[in-house]
Amino acid sequence: MRTFEHSRRVLADAIAARVFPGAVVEVGTHDRAVTTLAMGRLSYEGLSPGVAADTIYDLASLTKVLATAAVAAGLVERRVIRLDHPVRHWLAAWAGTDRQQVTLRHLLGHASGLPAHRRYYEHHEGRAAFERAICVEPLEYEPGARSLYSDPGFILLGLALERAADATLDAQFEAWRATAIDAVLPLQFLPPREWHPRVAPTEIDPWRGRLLTGEVHDENAAALGGVAAHAGLFGTAASVGACARWWMRAVADATRPVYREFVTRGPVPGSSRALAWDTMLPTSSCGTRMSPTAFGHTGFTGTSLWIDLDRDTYVVFLSNRVHPSRAGDAMARVRPALHDAVVDDLTHV
């Protein structure tokens, strides 16, 4: 019987070092969850409740793969969009000779030329304002020449997907979710107030002047009303695990080649990026023990999902490492250590 002793030790050491107050890890295969580890507390307050398997986390940039990639791949599969559609096909404001060749594929692969981050929320609110701001953003490099992880690129992608489907991103995601995973699993944008007692708090946010609980941590996503292609989803480890199993089955299905394309490393020089997803490097957050074909993603709040088809394994790792402040980089050491420990625990019974 597997006790996941090494994984528990990594989590316990991280909690003791105050990397995060608590965390939930789910490990599974393509058809079931194998174990769930829930350790620590929701916050550092003395009377804070303990973390449980059903604790809800701000998933941050896991939104890019759990929501946006699923929606985009579905639209490609139904031939509503093509990956090589130029962005200007859907967003007329994306104009200028330097950006005419930018496609939805470039946005998905973080290769559009757009910058990594901008504090749009300081001066803009709502979709129309964000669209205008991003569409005139100077490009930092020639599209397709390299990859630079870009939140503005994904925000723009979400706007294009909404225009293409004539439906909001959250409505499209809810339609996908209703057919893909167990409907009772909590996974959505804009978590209802009744969820809040189970939600792990994130940061005491200087911009909003309050502790954030059940309110999206990412400021640009907040300025977009809490629904954005780059951030905004909340959910449990079990709900993220259900999405992982769905992707494992979809990628393995030879009749649905678009999903294999989404998790296959692209042609951009020097990039590990697939479409929305990242792929395994020995220096990445998945550690050194996963297969070279593994794919995954991280979230700024302290979340990640890695999927290893060759090992028939996924690892969901949810924490609130930005509580009470985003300062510190210890999570960069904890993530690979945790994934290496999980592989070790699975290998040695």
Secondary structure as the mmCIF struct_conf table of DSSP 4:
data_model
#
loop_
_struct_conf.conf_type_id
_struct_conf.id
_struct_conf.beg_label_comp_id
_struct_conf.beg_label_asym_id
_struct_conf.beg_label_seq_id
_struct_conf.end_label_comp_id
_struct_conf.end_label_asym_id
_struct_conf.end_label_seq_id
HELX_RH_AL_P HELX_RH_AL_P1 GLU A 5 ALA A 16
TURN_TY1_P TURN_TY1_P1 ALA A 17 ARG A 18
BEND BEND1 VAL A 19 VAL A 19
BEND BEND2 PRO A 21 PRO A 21
STRN STRN1 GLY A 22 GLY A 28
BEND BEND3 HIS A 30 ASP A 31
STRN STRN2 ALA A 33 GLY A 40
STRN STRN3 ARG A 41 ARG A 41
BEND BEND4 LEU A 42 GLU A 45
TURN_TY1_P TURN_TY1_P2 GLY A 46 LEU A 47
HELX_LH_PP_P HELX_LH_PP_P1 SER A 48 PRO A 49
STRN STRN4 GLY A 50 GLY A 50
HELX_LH_PP_P HELX_LH_PP_P2 VAL A 51 VAL A 51
TURN_TY1_P TURN_TY1_P3 ALA A 53 ASP A 54
STRN STRN5 ILE A 56 ILE A 56
STRN STRN6 TYR A 57 ASP A 58
HELX_RH_3T_P HELX_RH_3T_P1 ALA A 60 LEU A 62
HELX_RH_AL_P HELX_RH_AL_P2 THR A 63 THR A 63
HELX_RH_PI_P HELX_RH_PI_P1 LYS A 64 ALA A 69
HELX_RH_AL_P HELX_RH_AL_P3 ALA A 70 GLU A 77
TURN_TY1_P TURN_TY1_P4 ARG A 78 ARG A 79
BEND BEND5 VAL A 80 VAL A 80
TURN_TY1_P TURN_TY1_P5 LEU A 83 ASP A 84
STRN STRN7 PRO A 86 PRO A 86
HELX_RH_3T_P HELX_RH_3T_P2 VAL A 87 HIS A 89
TURN_TY1_P TURN_TY1_P6 TRP A 90 TRP A 90
TURN_TY1_P TURN_TY1_P7 ALA A 92 ALA A 93
BEND BEND6 GLY A 96 GLY A 96
TURN_TY1_P TURN_TY1_P8 THR A 97 GLN A 101
STRN STRN8 THR A 103 THR A 103
HELX_RH_AL_P HELX_RH_AL_P4 LEU A 104 LEU A 108
TURN_TY1_P TURN_TY1_P9 GLY A 109 HIS A 110
BEND BEND7 SER A 112 GLY A 113
BEND BEND8 ALA A 116 ALA A 116
HELX_RH_3T_P HELX_RH_3T_P3 TYR A 120 GLU A 122
TURN_TY1_P TURN_TY1_P10 HIS A 123 HIS A 123
BEND BEND9 GLY A 126 GLY A 126
HELX_RH_AL_P HELX_RH_AL_P5 ARG A 127 CYS A 135
TURN_TY1_P TURN_TY1_P11 VAL A 136 VAL A 136
HELX_LH_PP_P HELX_LH_PP_P3 GLU A 137 LEU A 139
BEND BEND10 GLU A 140 TYR A 141
TURN_TY1_P TURN_TY1_P12 PRO A 143 GLY A 144
BEND BEND11 ALA A 145 ARG A 146
HELX_RH_AL_P HELX_RH_AL_P6 ASP A 151 ALA A 165
TURN_TY1_P TURN_TY1_P13 ASP A 166 ASP A 166
BEND BEND12 ALA A 167 ALA A 167
HELX_RH_AL_P HELX_RH_AL_P7 LEU A 169 ALA A 180
BEND BEND13 ILE A 181 ILE A 181
TURN_TY1_P TURN_TY1_P14 ALA A 183 VAL A 184
BEND BEND14 LEU A 185 LEU A 185
STRN STRN9 LEU A 187 GLN A 188
BEND BEND15 PHE A 189 LEU A 190
HELX_RH_3T_P HELX_RH_3T_P4 ARG A 193 ARG A 198
STRN STRN10 VAL A 199 VAL A 199
HELX_LH_PP_P HELX_LH_PP_P4 ALA A 200 PRO A 201
STRN STRN11 ILE A 204 ASP A 205
TURN_TY1_P TURN_TY1_P15 PRO A 206 GLY A 209
STRN STRN12 ARG A 210 LEU A 211
BEND BEND16 THR A 213 GLU A 215
BEND BEND17 HIS A 217 HIS A 217
HELX_RH_AL_P HELX_RH_AL_P8 GLU A 219 ALA A 223
TURN_TY1_P TURN_TY1_P16 LEU A 224 GLY A 226
BEND BEND18 ALA A 229 ALA A 231
STRN STRN13 PHE A 234 GLY A 235
HELX_RH_AL_P HELX_RH_AL_P9 ALA A 237 ALA A 252
TURN_TY1_P TURN_TY1_P17 ALA A 254 THR A 255
HELX_RH_AL_P HELX_RH_AL_P10 PRO A 257 PHE A 262
TURN_TY1_P TURN_TY1_P18 VAL A 263 VAL A 263
BEND BEND19 THR A 264 THR A 264
BEND BEND20 PRO A 267 VAL A 268
TURN_TY1_P TURN_TY1_P19 PRO A 269 GLY A 270
STRN STRN14 ARG A 273 ARG A 273
BEND BEND21 LEU A 275 TRP A 277
STRN STRN15 ASP A 278 THR A 279
TURN_TY1_P TURN_TY1_P20 PRO A 282 THR A 283
BEND BEND22 SER A 284 SER A 284
TURN_TY1_P TURN_TY1_P21 SER A 285 CYS A 286
BEND BEND23 THR A 288 MET A 290
TURN_TY1_P TURN_TY1_P22 PRO A 292 THR A 293
STRN STRN16 PHE A 295 GLY A 299
TURN_TY1_P TURN_TY1_P23 PHE A 300 GLY A 302
STRN STRN17 THR A 303 ASP A 308
TURN_TY1_P TURN_TY1_P24 LEU A 309 ASP A 312
STRN STRN18 THR A 313 SER A 319
TURN_TY1_P TURN_TY1_P25 ARG A 321 VAL A 322
BEND BEND24 HIS A 323 PRO A 324
BEND BEND25 ARG A 326 ARG A 326
TURN_TY1_P TURN_TY1_P26 ALA A 330 ALA A 330
HELX_RH_AL_P HELX_RH_AL_P11 MET A 331 THR A 347
#
